[in-house]
Amino acid sequence: MLYEYLIETYGENVPIFVSDIEYSSMSENNIRQQIKKLTDAGLLKRYDTGIYFIPKKSIFKSGTQLSINEVIEKKYLRDKNERCGYISGVEFANQLGITTQVSMACEVVTNKATKDYRETILAKSRIIIRKPRVPVTEKNYRLLQFLDLMKDIDYVSEITADELQKCLCKYLKANSIRFADLEQYLSYYPDKIYRNLFESRLLYGIPS
């Protein structure tokens, strides 16, 4: 019965956090016992402590694996259906194509953080968890993500000034970000962010 509930609620290859499962009047301890039985039977696979998934059928004996990005998204970037965090640091810079550096850790900024800085291990991957400067929402997460990047742009960028400006402007345009949108959050950042915006030719180049 629990397995049917998990299939209907989560589906295959989706992170299942044991702490989130609410099934009938079953106690947390009972749920954990049932999860162990399902895992022993091969119906569930353990990803990490308290994290499981229903594997898709595969031609490979080891079966399908769960994506670390999916786990990070659900664990740190979403609170149920609400946005509560974002990817930051070198990984975000790499996604934008302004660096070829490969981060040794995934850096996330999340409302779920209880400290300004904490490191943890998730399925052998190092995760850096930071507390946001202001609460993260669906409306502001891209703005904060961009400002975090601009704070350290002088350290992470490996491309020319012209290429950097084009890359950043393309991102701003794609996400309909104006200077007025960013301005309301600038006071939460060190003064150097103004210099970085100016040297990246963005301070007066972003639509108001």
Secondary structure, 3 states (H helix, E strand, C coil): CHHHHHHHHCCCCCCEEHHHCCCCCCCHHHHHHHHHHHHHCCCCEEEECCEEECCCCCCCCCCCCCCHHHHHHHHHHEECCEECEEEEHHHHHHHHCCCCCCCCCEEEEECCCCCCEEEEEECCEEEEEECCCCCCCCCCHHHHHHHHHHHCHHHHCCCCHHHHHHHHHHHHHHCCCCHHHHHCCHHHCCCHHHHHHHHCCCCCCCCC
